[in-house]
Amino acid sequence: MTFARFSVAVFALFGVLAASDAIAHHGWGSYDTSKAFTITAPVKALEWANPHAHLMLEHEGVVWEAILAPLSRIQARGITPEMLKPGTPVSVYGYPSTRTPNEMRAERVTVAGLTVELR
């Protein structure tokens, strides 16, 4: 393989990898802001990992995944993972996904008397 072909192959591989990262991190445009709603329920599960925390809540017999803000923002505003342990009552206000059933973008979380705006 010549150096030129090798360079093209490496460049193409990096392009594919960069595109897959962009697809994996969805934009907020895929949520319907005209259909805001609130789920008030105990936490079923929490995934505390970057780039966003994920909170699982049961609403009307369906488990919803609430996508929260980045961890640094959540923590800077006073929410810790210990506050969102399974069984803890929370209220999450947000928008449903237009792509993924039972997924919402959380705009506001209320837990233990603390209400936090996530954006």
N, C-alpha and C positions, 0 to 999 in steps of 0.2 A: 504494500500500500504506500502510495506516495504521501509526502508531507501534506500536500494540498488536499488530497482526499481525506486524510486523517483529520485535518483541521475542519473540513466541512462536516464530517461525521460528529466530531466533538461539539461543534457549534449547534448542529441540529439536535443533539442530545440535550444540551443545555436549554435550548428553546422549548423542547417538549417538557422538560422538568419545570421550567418557569411557568408554562401554561397550566400545568397540573396544579401547582401551588395556587395560582390565581383562581382556578375553578374551585378548589377545596375551600378557600375562604370566600364565602358567599358575600355579596353586597347586601346592604339593608334595603335595596329596592325591591326585593322579592317578598315583602311583607305588606299587607293591605291595611294602610293607616286609616281607611274609612270604616273599618270593622273592629275598632278597639274594644277590648273586653277585659274583664277581671276574673281571675281564678283565685278563690280563697279556699285553701285546703292544707292538710298536713303534707310536709315534704315526704315524698316516697324515696327519692335518691338524689344525690348531689355528685356531680363530676366537677371537681375544682382543679382545672387545668387550663393552661393557655392554649389558644388565644382567648377563649371565652369560657366562663363557667356555664354549666348546664344543670338546670333544676328540673326534676321530674315531679309532676303533680297530677293527681287524679281529679278529673272534672267531668261530671255527668257520666260516669262509668267508663271514661276514656282517659288513658294516661297521656298527658301533654308534656312536651319538652320545652321548657322556657330557656331561651338563649339569653344569658346575662351579658353584662359588659366585661371588658378585660379585667383580670384579677387585680391589677394595680389600681384601677379606678374604683372597683367595688371596695377594696380594703381602705383606700384613701377616704372613702365616704362612710366608713364605720362598720361594714359588714365583714364578718370573719366566717370561715367554714364551720366553726363550732356553733355559730348561730343558726345554721341551716341543716342541722342533723336530721335524719329521718324521724318523722313523727312531730316535728316542730310546725306549729301552724304559721302559715304565711299568706300574704295576699300579693298577687302579681298582676300588674296592669300592663297590657301590651297589645300587639297586633299579630293576627294569624299569618302564617306563611302562605304564599300563593303557589309554592312548589312542593312543600313537604307536609303531608297531613299531620295534624296534631302537634305542630311546632309553632311556637310563638316567639316574637322578639319582645323581650321584657323592657319596658320603659321605666317602671317604678316597682319597687319591692318594699313591702312593709313586713317587718319581723320584730318581735319583742318590743313593740311600741315605737320602733324606729322606721321612718319612711325615707327611702333613698331614691333619688332620681338617678337613673343610670346613664343618661346621655349627656 
